[in-house]
């Protein structure tokens, strides 16, 4: 609990203290961060009860993380209905260094994931009230949670058109969930507080950073590589998927992995996270590093295309269900994130549970079909 500050933790805790000292709605109008105000109100509320020292705030973060993992476990159990699949999947998440690391330190990621998982629950259960509350909270913690809003909107619309399920209540709940963030953006006159934009955002001349798609696809594959190896027969069964993945992965060399402009200027960091640093450290060769990253890029495209191909096949058979929603979250995440001014591996934690769950669903279906034969 007394471990030194790590990365952005110090300024997050400073802002939590700012909200604690100025515990009223006006504080949300301008503060030196680019993320939403709910995180700071949550931790400031805890701080006013228990204390604002790092150890106290980290305890709250651990509680939030524990609740998040319990919810992921319950969601996996409801969808997969097989502990032999659920437990290894959850273990793979826990072994990812970002999940325990972000659980122990005060960052916005785990509270954001908590409400994003609750959005998935709301969609799965068809609960409008939960959908409204979880959407509002997720967007008020991190604005890029909009990828879940868009995914849910598309999924509910198609589901309603196909079989009449999820009436206007769920659509209205989803729209109402976005209103608090829209109000804040009107008050900020932008996508984030003015002081936060002035402090953190650096204009690199780009609106859409296409390179980020490759980065996230690469580290999706790196994060779940043990599962990809286990499921290689499923992922490689379609030659067109493998060939398409190979051809598209070759374009990686036009968009190689490197850190964002803001990272270079503010931290002088030349990697995009722990896995990138690890690969660079053990290889100690730029050529080998790029080759390994290209292999992960190919594996990532194969995985993504296999999931999309599976769901298109199911759509042609007249099926549209929660599996399609999971696929939408992955696709929309990849489309939305290049608008961000910064790229980090850790941002993947909000979508990895859904990518992992979708892969486990495909593996379960494949095994059942093999057993029936």
C-alpha positions in Angstrom: 0.0 0.0 0.0 3.0 2.3 0.5 4.5 1.6 -2.9 5.8 4.8 -4.6 3.6 6.6 -7.1 3.5 4.9 -10.5 3.1 6.8 -13.7 0.0 9.0 -13.8 -1.1 7.9 -10.3 0.4 11.0 -8.7 -1.5 13.6 -10.7 -4.7 11.5 -10.4 -4.5 11.5 -6.6 -3.7 15.3 -6.7 -6.9 15.8 -8.7 -8.9 13.6 -6.3 -7.6 15.8 -3.4 -8.7 18.9 -5.4 -12.2 17.5 -5.7 -12.1 16.6 -2.0 -11.2 20.1 -1.0 -13.8 21.6 -3.4 -16.5 19.0 -3.1 -19.3 20.7 -5.1 -20.5 20.5 -8.8 -18.7 23.6 -9.9 -15.4 21.7 -9.6 -16.4 19.5 -12.6 -16.5 22.6 -14.9 -12.7 22.9 -15.0 -9.9 20.7 -13.6 -6.5 19.6 -14.9 -7.5 16.3 -16.4 -8.9 15.1 -19.7 -11.0 12.3 -18.2 -14.6 12.7 -16.9 -15.4 13.9 -13.4 -17.1 10.9 -11.9 -13.9 9.1 -11.1 -12.7 12.0 -9.0 -16.0 12.4 -7.2 -16.0 8.7 -6.4 -12.5 8.6 -5.0 -13.0 12.0 -3.3 -16.1 10.6 -1.5 -14.0 7.7 -0.3 -11.2 10.0 0.7 -13.4 12.2 2.8 -14.5 9.1 4.8 -11.2 7.1 5.0 -8.5 9.5 4.0 -6.7 10.9 0.9 -3.3 9.2 1.4 -2.3 6.8 -1.4 -2.8 3.7 0.7 -6.4 4.6 1.5 -7.3 5.4 -2.1 -5.5 2.2 -3.3 -7.7 0.1 -1.0 -10.8 1.6 -2.7 -9.3 0.9 -6.1 -8.8 -2.7 -5.0 -12.4 -3.0 -3.9 -13.6 -1.6 -7.3 -11.3 -4.0 -9.1 -12.6 -7.0 -7.0 -16.2 -6.1 -7.8 -15.2 -5.8 -11.5 -13.6 -9.2 -11.6 -16.6 -10.8 -9.8 -18.9 -9.3 -12.4 -16.7 -10.6 -15.3 -16.8 -14.0 -13.7 -20.6 -13.9 -13.4 -21.0 -12.7 -17.0 -18.7 -15.5 -18.3 -20.6 -18.0 -16.2 -24.0 -16.9 -17.6 -22.8 -16.8 -21.2 -20.5 -19.9 -21.3 -22.2 -22.1 -18.6 -19.1 -24.2 -18.1 -16.6 -23.6 -15.3 -14.0 -25.6 -17.3 -14.0 -22.7 -19.8 -14.8 -19.8 -17.5 -11.9 -20.3 -15.0 -9.0 -20.6 -17.5 -10.4 -17.6 -19.3 -10.5 -15.5 -16.1 -7.1 -16.7 -15.2 -5.7 -15.5 -18.5 -7.1 -12.0 -17.7 -5.6 -12.1 -14.2 -2.2 -13.0 -15.6 -2.2 -10.0 -17.8 0.2 -7.6 -16.0 -2.2 -4.6 -16.5 -5.1 -6.1 -14.6 -3.3 -6.6 -11.3 -1.2 -3.5 -11.8 -4.2 -1.2 -12.5 -6.1 -2.8 -9.7 -3.4 -1.9 -7.1 -2.7 1.7 -8.3 -5.1 4.6 -8.5 -5.9 4.9 -12.2 -9.2 5.5 -14.1 -9.1 2.2 -15.9 -10.6 -0.2 -13.5 -13.6 2.0 -12.5 -14.2 2.6 -16.2 -14.1 -1.2 -16.8 -16.6 -1.7 -14.0 -19.3 0.3 -15.7 -18.4 -1.0 -19.2 -18.9 -4.5 -17.9 -22.2 -3.4 -16.4 -23.3 -2.1 -19.9 -22.6 -5.6 -21.2 -24.7 -7.0 -18.4 -27.5 -4.6 -19.2 -27.5 -5.6 -22.9 -27.3 -9.3 -22.0 -30.2 -9.1 -19.5 -32.2 -6.5 -21.4 -32.4 -4.2 -18.4 -33.1 -0.5 -19.5 -32.5 1.0 -16.0 -29.1 -0.7 -15.6 -28.3 0.3 -19.2 -29.0 4.0 -18.5 -27.0 4.1 -15.2 -24.0 2.1 -16.5 -23.8 4.1 -19.7 -24.0 7.4 -17.9 -21.3 6.4 -15.4 -19.0 4.9 -18.0 -19.1 8.0 -20.2 -18.6 10.3 -17.2 -15.4 8.4 -16.2 -13.7 8.1 -19.6 -15.2 9.6 -22.7 -13.9 6.9 -25.0 -16.4 4.5 -23.4 -18.5 5.8 -26.2 -17.4 2.7 -28.1 -19.8 0.7 -25.8 -22.6 3.2 -26.4 -22.2 2.9 -30.2 -21.9 -0.9 -30.0 -25.0 -1.2 -27.9 -27.0 1.2 -30.1 -26.1 -0.8 -33.3 -26.8 -4.1 -31.6 -30.2 -3.1 -30.2 -31.3 -1.5 -33.4 -30.5 -4.7 -35.5 -31.9 -6.9 -32.8 -35.2 -4.9 -32.8 -35.4 -5.0 -36.6 -34.8 -8.7 -36.8 -37.1 -10.0 -34.1 -38.8 -7.1 -32.4 -37.0 -7.6 -29.1 -35.7 -4.6 -27.0 -38.3 -2.0 -27.6 -38.1 1.8 -27.3 -37.3 1.6 -23.6 -33.8 0.3 -24.1 -33.0 2.8 -26.9 -34.3 5.6 -24.8 -32.3 4.4 -21.8 -29.2 4.3 -23.9 -29.7 7.8 -25.3 -30.5 9.2 -21.8 -27.3 7.6 -20.6 -25.3 9.8 -23.0 -27.0 13.1 -21.9 -24.8 13.8 -18.8 -21.6 13.7 -20.8 -23.2 15.8 -23.6 -24.1 18.4 -20.9 -20.6 18.4 -19.5 -19.2 18.8 -23.1 -21.4 21.8 -23.6 -20.2 23.3 -20.3 -16.6 22.6 -21.1 -17.1 23.8 -24.7 -15.1 20.8 -25.9 -14.5 17.1 -25.2 -12.7 17.7 -21.9 -12.1 20.4 -19.3 -10.1 23.4 -20.7 -7.3 23.1 -18.1 -7.0 19.4 -18.9 -6.7 20.0 -22.6 -4.2 22.7 -22.1 -2.1 20.5 -19.9 -2.2 17.1 -21.7 -3.3 17.4 -25.3 -0.6 18.0 -27.9 -1.7 18.7 -31.5 0.3 16.5 -33.8 -1.6 17.6 -36.8 -3.7 14.4 -37.1 -7.4 13.9 -36.6 -7.4 10.2 -37.2 -4.3 8.2 -36.4 -4.7 5.0 -38.5 -1.5 3.6 -37.0 -3.2 3.0 -33.7 -5.4 0.3 -35.2 -2.3 -1.8 -35.9 -1.0 -1.2 -32.4 -4.2 -2.3 -30.7 -4.5 -5.4 -33.0 -0.9 -6.4 -32.3 -1.2 -6.2 -28.5 -4.7 -7.8 -28.6 -2.9 -10.8 -30.1 0.0 -10.5 -27.7 -2.3 -10.3 -24.7 -4.2 -13.5 -25.6 -1.5 -15.4 -27.4 -1.7 -18.5 -25.2 -5.4 -18.8 -26.2 -4.7 -18.2 -29.8 -2.1 -21.0 -29.8 -4.7 -23.3 -28.1 -7.3 -22.4 -30.7 -5.1 -22.4 -33.8 -7.1 -25.1 -35.6 -10.2 -23.0 -35.3 -8.5 -19.7 -36.3 -6.7 -21.2 -39.3 -9.5 -23.3 -40.7 -10.5 -20.7 -43.3 -7.8 -20.1 -45.8 -9.3 -16.8 -47.0 -9.1 -15.5 -43.5 -5.5 -16.5 -43.1 -4.6 -15.1 -46.5 -6.5 -11.8 -45.9 -4.8 -11.5 -42.5 -1.4 -12.0 -44.1 -1.9 -9.5 -46.9 -3.3 -6.8 -44.6 -0.6 -7.4 -42.0 2.1 -6.6 -44.6 0.8 -3.0 -44.5 2.0 -2.9 -40.8 5.5 -1.8 -42.1 3.9 1.4 -43.3 2.5 2.0 -39.8 5.2 0.6 -37.3 4.6 0.7 -33.6 6.0 3.8 -31.8 4.7 6.0 -29.1 2.4 9.0 -29.5 3.7 12.6 -29.7 2.4 13.5 -26.3 4.3 10.5 -24.8 7.5 11.5 -26.5 7.3 15.1 -25.4 6.0 14.6 -21.8 7.8 11.4 -20.8 10.4 10.7 -23.5 9.0 7.2 -23.6 9.6 5.4 -26.8 7.3 2.4 -26.3 3.5 2.0 -26.0 3.5 -0.1 -22.8 4.9 -3.1 -20.9 4.7 -5.7 -23.6 6.3 -3.5 -26.1 9.1 -2.7 -23.6 9.5 -6.4 -22.9 9.8 -7.3 -26.5 12.3 -4.5 -27.2 14.3 -5.4 -24.1 14.7 -9.2 -24.8 15.4 -8.8 -28.5 17.7 -5.8 -28.5 17.4 -5.5 -32.3 15.1 -3.2 -34.2 14.7 -5.7 -37.1 13.8 -8.6 -34.8 11.4 -6.4 -32.8 9.6 -5.4 -36.0 9.4 -9.0 -37.2 7.9 -10.2 -33.9 5.4 -7.3 -33.9 4.5 -8.2 -37.5 3.8 -11.8 -36.4 1.5 -10.6 -33.7 -0.1 -8.3 -36.3 -0.8 -11.2 -38.6 -2.1 -13.3 -35.6 -4.3 -10.3 -34.6 -5.8 -9.9 -38.0 -6.5 -13.6 -38.3 -8.2 -13.6 -35.0 -10.3 -10.5 -35.8 -11.3 -11.8 -39.3 -12.1 -15.3 -37.9 -14.5 -13.7 -35.4 -16.1 -11.5 -38.0 -16.4 -14.4 -40.5 -18.0 -16.6 -37.8 -20.6 -13.9 -37.0 -21.3 -13.1 -40.6 -22.0 -16.8 -41.2 -24.3 -16.8 -38.2 -26.1 -13.7 -39.5 -26.7 -15.5 -42.8 -28.3 -18.3 -40.9 -30.7 -15.8 -39.3 -29.0 -15.6 -35.9 -28.3 -12.3 -34.1 -27.4 -12.6 -30.4 -25.1 -11.5 -27.6 -22.1 -12.9 -29.5 -22.6 -10.3 -32.2 -22.7 -7.5 -29.6 -19.3 -8.7 -28.3 -17.9 -8.6 -31.8 -19.3 -5.1 -32.3 -17.5 -3.9 -29.2 -14.2 -5.1 -30.6 -14.7 -3.5 -34.0 -16.0 -0.2 -32.7 -13.2 0.1 -30.2 -10.7 -0.3 -33.0 -12.5 2.4 -35.1 -12.9 4.9 -32.2 -9.5 4.8 -30.5 -7.5 6.4 -33.4 -9.3 9.6 -32.6 -7.4 9.7 -29.3 -4.3 11.9 -29.0 -2.5 9.1 -27.1 -2.0 5.3 -27.6 -1.3 2.9 -24.8 -1.5 -0.9 -24.5 -3.4 -0.5 -21.2 -6.4 0.9 -22.9 -7.1 -2.6 -24.2 -8.2 -3.8 -20.8 -11.7 -2.3 -21.5 -12.2 -4.6 -24.5 -10.0 -7.6 -23.8 -12.7 -9.3 -21.5 -15.1 -9.2 -24.5 -12.6 -10.4 -27.0 -11.7 -13.2 -24.7 -15.3 -14.1 -24.1 -16.1 -14.1 -27.8 -13.2 -16.4 -28.5 -14.2 -18.8 -25.7 -17.8 -18.9 -27.1 -16.4 -19.8 -30.5 -14.2 -22.5 -29.0 -17.1 -23.9 -27.0 -19.3 -24.1 -30.1 -16.5 -25.7 -32.1 -16.0 -28.4 -29.5 -19.7 -29.1 -29.3 -19.9 -29.5 -33.0 -16.9 -31.9 -33.0 -18.4 -34.0 -30.2 -21.8 -34.2 -32.0 -19.9 -35.6 -35.1 
